[in-house]
């Protein structure tokens, strides 16, 4: 088994697709346990029984539609009209716009590519220092993963539910749990932006511009209210909210604004479903792998081993943060969720950590892992997008990284911040 494990690691390093590695580990595990390999197919089929299955492709499709339209520009205009008069107003606008956009697309790299071309030149032109602007756009590309309806929140709830342990791990609870931690991160970065830009000339608030911006974005502004209000009022289930969101965005961008031509829809659908297909294949294989891990009692053995080395909850949380930060630099958030959560959740429960709180800790760490040197994915995306040396990106993002690291520590060691709206 050790030789098999080393072989799978070697294949992963060679760039073998993740779902193949996960599937191979599940097949080999069941084979050595002398269990019929058809169990892998049965476990994969369990995806079809998930109540929130429809939410994943529908929210993804809505996010891709928004990214292909002029919605990002309207979002930036309305936030600038309302907040541009503040010290550091444009910087705060950029943070808010990126957080909202990432929440709907669920992918930080998409935010850097879609909004970066709009925000970075605007920041530099407004007199902000180049490194400040680079750091802001690169960092804010991952903001929003804690805000509904971000896919990682949904995926964590789905995976945790399949394990059958822990209480209250629903998509609705994960949406609620992410609100205050997400706002904490956003507020801390906004405070830093205002302080750093205190000597910047201020723009004058204009009721005319504010009204024009609000009218232009009048169709997009109700979208978060429709999604969150519908879910928490009990009027929509998550899958129904996803369907309403997709239909609403399709109606607005294709028929009302007419920024997306009907003949472009198949291309957008294909791009969105390629991402969804990848997520579902990995998720299906991970269900099979998780089933084997539970049958083999691997999480229990792992917990007993860790318990011998780490005796208290505080030390475990410190090590957990370090581990997740490193993990975030190496794996995308979807792969990390399906690979690590089945192992991590039973261990965390053994230390008395609330499973919903664990999900927020996990996502908050992964969020800043995207731009943690030396190999954070967003660093390379920003370097390529803005044609800047990677070392310059390291220096530019360092203050932002330290601020968000402090936010992650607060989120980790203050459980009530994540749980007060849930419990």
TORMI-33307 format. One record per residue (C-alpha): residue in one letter; chain; x, y, z; residue number from 1. Coordinates in steps of 0.001 Angstrom, whole numbers, plus 500000, padded with zeros to 6 digits. Example, Ala and Ser with C-alpha at 12.3 -4.5 7.8 and 13.67 -1.06 7.14 Angstrom:
REM TORMI-33307
(node A A (512300 495500 507800) 1),
(node S A (513670 498940 507140) 2),
This chain:
REM TORMI-33307
(node X A (500000 500000 500000) 1),
(node X A (502904 502370 500743) 2),
(node X A (504334 501720 497271) 3),
(node X A (500896 502372 495755) 4),
(node X A (500599 505639 497648) 5),
(node X A (504013 506787 496446) 6),
(node X A (503028 505887 492875) 7),
(node X A (499860 507995 493117) 8),
(node X A (501844 510950 494510) 9),
(node X A (504331 510591 491653) 10),
(node X A (501486 510590 489105) 11),
(node X A (500010 513704 490738) 12),
(node X A (503366 515487 490468) 13),
(node X A (503475 514577 486773) 14),
(node X A (500209 516434 486276) 15),
(node X A (497758 513523 486134) 16),
(node X A (494163 514849 486460) 17),
(node X A (493025 514944 490069) 18),
(node X A (489882 512854 489557) 19),
(node X A (492011 510003 488186) 20),
(node X A (494230 510057 491275) 21),
(node X A (491209 510069 493609) 22),
(node X A (489444 507321 491631) 23),
(node X A (492595 505186 491567) 24),
(node X A (493062 505538 495323) 25),
(node X A (489433 504488 495931) 26),
(node X A (489635 501519 493542) 27),
(node X A (492912 500290 495020) 28),
(node X A (491597 500742 498566) 29),
(node X A (488448 498706 497898) 30),
(node X A (490455 496113 495943) 31),
(node X A (492864 495513 498829) 32),
(node X A (489878 495305 501184) 33),
(node X A (488324 492674 498880) 34),
(node X A (485196 494767 498351) 35),
(node X A (483388 494655 494986) 36),
(node X A (484651 497566 492879) 37),
(node X A (481109 498358 491725) 38),
(node X A (480791 500247 495009) 39),
(node X A (482716 503106 493354) 40),
(node X A (479969 503460 490737) 41),
(node X A (477297 503286 493431) 42),
(node X A (479001 506004 495455) 43),
(node X A (479385 508175 492353) 44),
(node X A (475664 507859 491688) 45),
(node X A (474951 509363 495119) 46),
(node X A (475572 512782 493545) 47),
(node X A (472220 512449 491767) 48),
(node X A (470471 512160 495147) 49),
(node X A (471831 515444 496513) 50),
(node X A (469081 518060 496962) 51),
(node X A (471510 520910 496157) 52),
(node X A (472919 519292 493016) 53),
(node X A (471104 521712 490694) 54),
(node X A (472413 524742 492571) 55),
(node X A (476009 524185 491449) 56),
(node X A (475539 524406 487643) 57),
(node X A (472851 527104 487875) 58),
(node X A (474862 529466 490100) 59),
(node X A (477935 528836 487942) 60),
(node X A (476020 529646 484757) 61),
(node X A (474675 532867 486323) 62),
(node X A (478208 533866 487316) 63),
(node X A (479579 533271 483826) 64),
(node X A (476725 535302 482305) 65),
(node X A (477530 538213 484608) 66),
(node X A (481236 538059 483763) 67),
(node X A (480512 538158 480016) 68),
(node X A (478189 541181 480288) 69),
(node X A (478844 544794 481280) 70),
(node X A (477614 544066 484814) 71),
(node X A (481138 544456 486334) 72),
(node X A (481410 547978 484891) 73),
(node X A (477959 548912 486215) 74),
(node X A (478864 547490 489615) 75),
(node X A (482056 549552 489757) 76),
(node X A (480232 552712 488652) 77),
(node X A (477491 552469 491255) 78),
(node X A (479889 551718 494127) 79),
(node X A (482187 554554 492997) 80),
(node X A (479254 556970 492816) 81),
(node X A (478195 556062 496362) 82),
(node X A (481625 555656 498000) 83),
(node X A (484025 557640 495824) 84),
(node X A (483872 560703 498124) 85),
(node X A (485495 558728 500985) 86),
(node X A (489255 558894 501589) 87),
(node X A (490515 555923 499608) 88),
(node X A (487060 555743 498047) 89),
(node X A (488134 554135 494784) 90),
(node X A (490130 551529 496710) 91),
(node X A (487076 550696 498844) 92),
(node X A (484991 550550 495663) 93),
(node X A (487433 548044 494187) 94),
(node X A (487287 545840 497284) 95),
(node X A (483480 545807 497399) 96),
(node X A (483116 545225 493653) 97),
(node X A (485598 542327 493650) 98),
(node X A (484013 540711 496712) 99),
(node X A (480519 540815 495183) 100),
(node X A (481769 539591 491821) 101),
(node X A (483758 536689 493334) 102),
(node X A (480747 535654 495425) 103),
(node X A (478735 535048 492247) 104),
(node X A (481497 533604 490061) 105),
(node X A (483071 531532 492851) 106),
(node X A (486505 531827 491234) 107),
(node X A (489078 534402 492274) 108),
(node X A (491170 534174 489110) 109),
(node X A (488136 535139 487042) 110),
(node X A (487741 538287 489152) 111),
(node X A (491331 539384 488519) 112),
(node X A (490955 538861 484778) 113),
(node X A (487442 540346 484478) 114),
(node X A (487742 543341 486833) 115),
(node X A (491505 543818 486870) 116),
(node X A (491587 545466 483445) 117),
(node X A (488987 547935 484685) 118),
(node X A (490199 548642 488237) 119),
(node X A (494010 548624 488031) 120),
(node X A (494308 551405 485402) 121),
(node X A (491613 553402 487215) 122),
(node X A (493513 553189 490510) 123),
(node X A (496834 554200 488944) 124),
(node X A (495189 557028 487010) 125),
(node X A (493577 558295 490215) 126),
(node X A (497027 558666 491774) 127),
(node X A (497318 555499 493842) 128),
(node X A (500823 554000 493998) 129),
(node X A (501469 551155 491588) 130),
(node X A (502319 548578 494268) 131),
(node X A (499276 549576 496323) 132),
(node X A (497050 549109 493264) 133),
(node X A (498638 545778 492332) 134),
(node X A (498315 544489 495880) 135),
(node X A (494693 545573 496134) 136),
(node X A (493544 544000 492856) 137),
(node X A (495495 540767 493431) 138),
(node X A (494236 540421 497010) 139),
(node X A (490630 541387 496420) 140),
(node X A (490435 538797 493648) 141),
(node X A (489898 536161 496335) 142),
(node X A (487535 538190 498520) 143),
(node X A (483961 537025 498382) 144),
(node X A (484440 533277 498836) 145),
(node X A (482730 533593 502236) 146),
(node X A (479703 535415 500804) 147),
(node X A (476633 533648 499413) 148),
(node X A (476163 532146 496905) 149),
(node X A (479865 531269 496467) 150),
(node X A (480288 527671 495270) 151),
(node X A (482875 526701 497931) 152),
(node X A (480287 527305 500677) 153),
(node X A (477839 524995 498897) 154),
(node X A (480475 522363 498197) 155),
(node X A (481673 522255 501814) 156),
(node X A (478109 521671 503029) 157),
(node X A (477575 518916 500457) 158),
(node X A (480779 517076 501380) 159),
(node X A (480184 517429 505122) 160),
(node X A (476620 516132 504801) 161),
(node X A (477843 513040 502970) 162),
(node X A (480100 512183 505920) 163),
(node X A (477030 511983 508151) 164),
(node X A (478749 513541 511182) 165),
(node X A (478261 516906 512860) 166),
(node X A (475080 518919 513261) 167),
(node X A (473657 521866 511344) 168),
(node X A (475890 521620 508279) 169),
(node X A (473465 522944 505693) 170),
(node X A (474030 525260 502766) 171),
(node X A (471791 527863 504417) 172),
(node X A (473859 527756 507616) 173),
(node X A (477122 528040 505684) 174),
(node X A (475738 531091 503864) 175),
(node X A (474873 532704 507215) 176),
(node X A (478142 531699 508880) 177),
(node X A (480227 533392 506208) 178),
(node X A (478569 536824 506486) 179),
(node X A (480337 538298 509518) 180),
(node X A (483804 536776 508841) 181),
(node X A (483554 538004 505242) 182),
(node X A (482561 541480 506414) 183),
(node X A (485446 541455 508915) 184),
(node X A (487954 540789 506130) 185),
(node X A (486376 543413 503909) 186),
(node X A (486272 546013 506708) 187),
(node X A (489905 545472 507724) 188),
(node X A (491107 545852 504139) 189),
(node X A (488880 548907 503643) 190),
(node X A (490321 550493 506814) 191),
(node X A (493858 549869 505535) 192),
(node X A (492923 551357 502151) 193),
(node X A (491482 554485 503754) 194),
(node X A (494528 554919 506013) 195),
(node X A (497019 554346 503184) 196),
(node X A (495172 556775 500904) 197),
(node X A (494445 559489 503460) 198),
(node X A (496414 562061 501422) 199),
(node X A (494661 561253 498144) 200),
(node X A (492471 564020 496672) 201),
(node X A (488787 563300 497240) 202),
(node X A (486132 563240 494568) 203),
(node X A (482925 565193 495135) 204),
(node X A (479709 563306 495770) 205),
(node X A (477201 563952 493016) 206),
(node X A (473526 563151 493410) 207),
(node X A (473215 563258 489627) 208),
(node X A (475968 560650 489103) 209),
(node X A (474672 558498 491969) 210),
(node X A (471180 558520 490495) 211),
(node X A (472452 557733 486995) 212),
(node X A (474633 554872 488289) 213),
(node X A (471771 553413 490330) 214),
(node X A (469419 553595 487352) 215),
(node X A (472004 551903 485113) 216),
(node X A (472509 549077 487622) 217),
(node X A (468846 548915 488628) 218),
(node X A (468442 545380 487292) 219),
(node X A (471565 543945 488988) 220),
(node X A (471156 545585 492414) 221),
(node X A (468166 543397 493466) 222),
(node X A (470044 540176 492663) 223),
(node X A (471636 539531 496113) 224),
(node X A (468345 540503 497759) 225),
(node X A (466432 538014 495597) 226),
(node X A (468885 535199 496372) 227),
(node X A (469427 535741 500094) 228),
(node X A (465966 537081 500875) 229),
(node X A (464311 534168 499095) 230),
(node X A (466438 531565 500900) 231),
(node X A (466217 532964 504423) 232),
(node X A (462550 533865 504205) 233),
(node X A (461904 530201 503439) 234),
(node X A (460335 531073 500102) 235),
(node X A (463072 529341 498074) 236),
(node X A (465099 526212 498614) 237),
(node X A (468758 526569 497566) 238),
(node X A (468191 524838 494226) 239),
(node X A (465117 527001 493565) 240),
(node X A (467084 530161 494421) 241),
(node X A (469770 529054 491957) 242),
(node X A (467163 528527 489229) 243),
(node X A (465596 531948 489876) 244),
(node X A (469059 533571 489852) 245),
(node X A (470049 531954 486550) 246),
(node X A (466726 532847 484923) 247),
(node X A (466856 536424 486238) 248),
(node X A (470430 537004 485026) 249),
(node X A (469611 535432 481654) 250),
(node X A (466563 537676 481273) 251),
(node X A (468429 540847 482266) 252),
(node X A (471642 540359 480270) 253),
(node X A (470122 538831 477111) 254),
(node X A (466688 540437 476750) 255),
(node X A (466840 543697 478720) 256),
(node X A (470429 544945 478406) 257),
(node X A (471050 542833 475270) 258),
(node X A (474774 542646 476034) 259),
(node X A (474892 538912 475430) 260),
(node X A (473668 537708 472078) 261),
(node X A (471544 534551 472007) 262),
(node X A (474071 532927 469653) 263),
(node X A (476761 533404 472349) 264),
(node X A (474813 531427 474937) 265),
(node X A (476002 527951 473826) 266),
(node X A (479640 529081 474184) 267),
(node X A (479020 530538 477661) 268),
(node X A (477095 527426 478709) 269),
(node X A (479899 525197 477490) 270),
(node X A (482561 527153 479400) 271),
(node X A (480468 527163 482585) 272),
(node X A (479634 523462 482366) 273),
(node X A (483272 522497 481787) 274),
(node X A (483967 523906 485251) 275),
(node X A (480862 522244 486693) 276),
(node X A (481745 518920 485057) 277),
(node X A (485203 519032 486568) 278),
(node X A (483772 519759 490021) 279),
(node X A (481160 516986 489801) 280),
(node X A (483608 514357 488543) 281),
(node X A (486037 515190 491359) 282),
(node X A (483165 515259 493865) 283),
(node X A (481816 511896 492681) 284),
(node X A (485220 510247 492937) 285),
(node X A (485804 511836 496341) 286),
(node X A (482534 510303 497622) 287),
(node X A (483897 506882 496713) 288),
(node X A (487257 507691 498270) 289),
(node X A (485578 509035 501411) 290),
(node X A (483502 505874 501720) 291),
(node X A (486680 503800 501696) 292),
(node X A (488369 506072 504248) 293),
(node X A (485405 505685 506617) 294),
(node X A (485242 501896 506119) 295),
(node X A (488963 501630 506817) 296),
(node X A (488610 503929 509867) 297),
(node X A (491470 506072 508575) 298),
(node X A (490118 509384 510024) 299),
(node X A (489800 507700 513446) 300),
(node X A (493352 506367 513312) 301),
(node X A (494644 509720 512096) 302),
(node X A (492856 511491 514949) 303),
(node X A (494341 509091 517510) 304),
(node X A (497830 509704 516119) 305),
(node X A (497409 513493 516125) 306),
(node X A (495850 513360 519605) 307),
(node X A (499052 511774 520951) 308),
(node X A (501108 514671 519544) 309),
(node X A (498651 517563 520008) 310),
(node X A (496762 517533 523282) 311),
(node X A (494849 520827 523256) 312),
(node X A (492460 522566 520881) 313),
(node X A (494482 525801 520651) 314),
(node X A (497622 524063 519378) 315),
(node X A (495553 522084 516890) 316),
(node X A (494020 525284 515503) 317),
(node X A (497469 526886 515109) 318),
(node X A (498731 523843 513183) 319),
(node X A (495490 523774 511176) 320),
(node X A (496008 527375 510023) 321),
(node X A (499595 526652 508952) 322),
(node X A (498541 523518 507098) 323),
(node X A (495663 525206 505269) 324),
(node X A (497774 528209 504247) 325),
(node X A (500329 525902 502666) 326),
(node X A (497569 523807 501106) 327),
(node X A (495996 526926 499594) 328),
(node X A (499168 527686 497655) 329),
(node X A (499230 524228 496074) 330),
(node X A (495608 523237 495415) 331),
(node X A (492616 525070 494009) 332),
(node X A (489821 525433 496536) 333),
(node X A (487532 522794 494962) 334),
(node X A (490230 520107 494960) 335),
(node X A (491225 520986 498518) 336),
(node X A (487625 520689 499705) 337),
(node X A (486998 517225 498286) 338),
(node X A (490408 515872 499316) 339),
(node X A (490922 517303 502781) 340),
(node X A (487491 517894 504364) 341),
(node X A (486685 514135 504714) 342),
(node X A (489938 513681 506640) 343),
(node X A (489859 516928 508559) 344),
(node X A (486253 517116 509760) 345),
(node X A (486265 514001 512015) 346),
(node X A (489575 515119 513574) 347),
(node X A (488298 518655 514219) 348),
(node X A (485106 517294 515819) 349),
(node X A (487311 515296 518182) 350),
(node X A (488795 518572 519422) 351),
(node X A (485339 520070 519938) 352),
(node X A (485399 522403 516913) 353),
(node X A (481984 523213 515466) 354),
(node X A (481757 521803 511895) 355),
(node X A (480233 525024 510530) 356),
(node X A (483023 527066 512142) 357),
(node X A (485562 524644 510671) 358),
(node X A (484154 525294 507200) 359),
(node X A (484635 529053 507591) 360),
(node X A (488186 528548 508937) 361),
(node X A (488937 526294 505966) 362),
(node X A (487634 528722 503341) 363),
(node X A (489183 531804 504995) 364),
(node X A (492608 530170 504972) 365),
(node X A (492228 528933 501415) 366),
(node X A (491126 532416 500379) 367),
(node X A (494448 533966 501385) 368),
(node X A (496388 530913 500260) 369),
(node X A (495604 532059 496721) 370),
(node X A (498177 534838 497071) 371),
(node X A (500555 533367 499672) 372),
(node X A (504155 533382 498358) 373),
(node X A (505901 531717 496734) 374),
(node X A (503354 529834 494597) 375),
(node X A (499923 531352 495298) 376),
(node X A (497906 531029 492096) 377),
(node X A (496612 534612 492057) 378),
(node X A (500161 535975 492146) 379),
(node X A (500899 534325 488821) 380),
(node X A (497534 535272 487307) 381),
(node X A (498099 538927 488272) 382),
(node X A (501709 538831 487073) 383),
(node X A (500552 537554 483681) 384),
(node X A (497520 539871 483506) 385),
(node X A (499356 543083 484395) 386),
(node X A (502745 542077 482926) 387),
(node X A (504624 542681 486185) 388),
(node X A (507513 540660 487708) 389),
(node X A (506386 538079 490239) 390),
(node X A (508762 539526 492872) 391),
(node X A (506973 542865 492566) 392),
(node X A (503681 541070 493228) 393),
(node X A (505204 539485 496351) 394),
(node X A (506104 542918 497732) 395),
(node X A (502816 544493 496653) 396),
(node X A (500605 541893 498352) 397),
(node X A (502587 541571 501618) 398),
(node X A (500691 544245 503661) 399),
(node X A (497353 542906 502436) 400),
(node X A (498411 539353 503262) 401),
(node X A (499375 540302 506831) 402),
(node X A (496043 542094 507399) 403),
(node X A (494040 539114 506125) 404),
(node X A (496216 536737 508147) 405),
(node X A (495216 538694 511260) 406),
(node X A (491580 538432 510151) 407),
(node X A (491950 534666 509735) 408),
(node X A (493353 534373 513269) 409),
(node X A (490376 536334 514632) 410),
(node X A (487962 534109 512689) 411),
(node X A (489742 530987 513946) 412),
(node X A (489909 531852 517644) 413),
(node X A (486568 533675 517925) 414),
(node X A (483989 531017 516945) 415),
(node X A (481038 533247 517823) 416),
(node X A (481816 535470 514841) 417),
(node X A (480933 532584 512523) 418),
(node X A (478218 530990 514635) 419),
(node X A (476181 533851 516121) 420),
(node X A (473876 534117 513070) 421),
(node X A (473599 530329 512776) 422),
(node X A (473049 529235 516364) 423),
